[in-house]
Amino acid sequence: MNILLENIKILAENENISISKLEKEIGSSQAVLSRAIAKNTDIQAKWVLKIAEKYPQYSCDWLLKKEGPMLREMTKNTDIYGLLEDGVENFKILTTSQKQIIESLQKVIFYLEKQDETGRQEKNKNN
């Protein structure tokens, strides 16, 4: 099984939810993830992005490549509701946090685009 699918299973286990529940949480149709896991096939980048958005506490480097710690260091200041209560200074922290999420999502997109390009090149070689 590829690293991404394996890590999605681990994430679901760590969150104490089923793959079906994870599919509902990210808004995918039923069996999008479970079918990919069962058949060891790729999933669309939009589902990886939805997982990263829904579970920002998980490192994108870990999710995609199993590199580094599974969980990102989270602080009280990464909680949006807490930030709203604490005032303007914390909006700066929120902005930094959002930039980190955007950078992580850009890494996800770059990685998936490279995988797609490699797959296309291999397919062209075989044809």
N, C-alpha and C positions, 0 to 999 in steps of 0.2 A: 504494500500500500504506500502511496506517495506521502511525503512528510506532511503536506498541508492537510490531507484527509485524516491522517493519523492524529495530528494536533487538534483538529476539529473534534474528533472523538474524545480526546483528553480534556479539551475545554468543556465539553458537555458533561463529562464525568465529574470534573472539578466543580462545575456549577450545580451538580446533582440534578441534571435534567436529561431527558431522552433526546435523541437526535430529532425525533418528531416535534418535540417541544421547541428545540432550537430553531427548526424550520419555521414554526409559527412565530417565534420571537423576531426573526429577521424578515418575516413577510413573504417567504418563498412558498411556492406550491408544495403540496405534500409530496414527499419522497425525493425532492431535489438533492438533498444531501445524502439521505440513506441509500438512494440508488447509486450515487457516485461512489460511496464507500463500499457498497456491495460489489460493484463492477470495477472498482479502481479506475474510474474515469475522472476527467477534469470537471471542475465546476466553473461557472461564469464568474468573472471578476467582481460583478456587482454583488454577489453573495458573500465574497470574501470581505468586500468593503462594508457590507451590512453587519457582518460579524464584528469587524474592527470597530465600527461605530457603536454597536450595542454593548460590546464588552471592551471598553477602552483600557481596562486594567490589565489586559493581556498584551504583551509585547508583540508587535508586528514581526519583528525579526524572529522571535520564537515561533510564532504561528506559521510563518512561511518557510523558515529554514531550520528551525529548532536550534537557533543560536541565541546565546545569552539566557537571562532568566525568563521564566514563563510570565511572571507578573511584573508589571511596571511598578515603580515606587509611587504609591499614591499618598497624597497628603490631604488634610482637611480642605486645603485651598483648591483642590481639583473638583470638589463637590460644588456644582453650579448654585445650588440653593444656599449653601453656606457663604458663597461669594457674594450673593445678592444682599445678604444680611450685613456683611462686613464693610461695605462701602467701596468707594472709588479705587483705592489702592489695590483692592483685590480684583478689580476688573483688569488691571495690568497682568495679574497672575493668570487670570482666565484667558487673556489674549495669548500669553505664552503657552499655556496648556493647549489651546486650540491650534496654535502653530505647530506644536509637537504632534498633535493628532494629524494635522494636514501633512506634515513631513512623513509620518508613518504611513499614511494612506498613499502618498506619492511613491514610497518605496514598494508598497504592495502592487500598485499599478505598473511600475517599472519592471518588477520581478515577473509579473504575469505577462506583460508584453514580451519580455525576453523569452519566456517559456513558449508563448504562442509563436514567436518568430522562429525559434528552434524547431518546433513541431512542423511548421510550414516548410522549412528547409529540408527536414528529413522526409517529409511527404513528397516534396519535389524530387528528391534524390531517388526515391523509390518508384516514381512514375516515369 
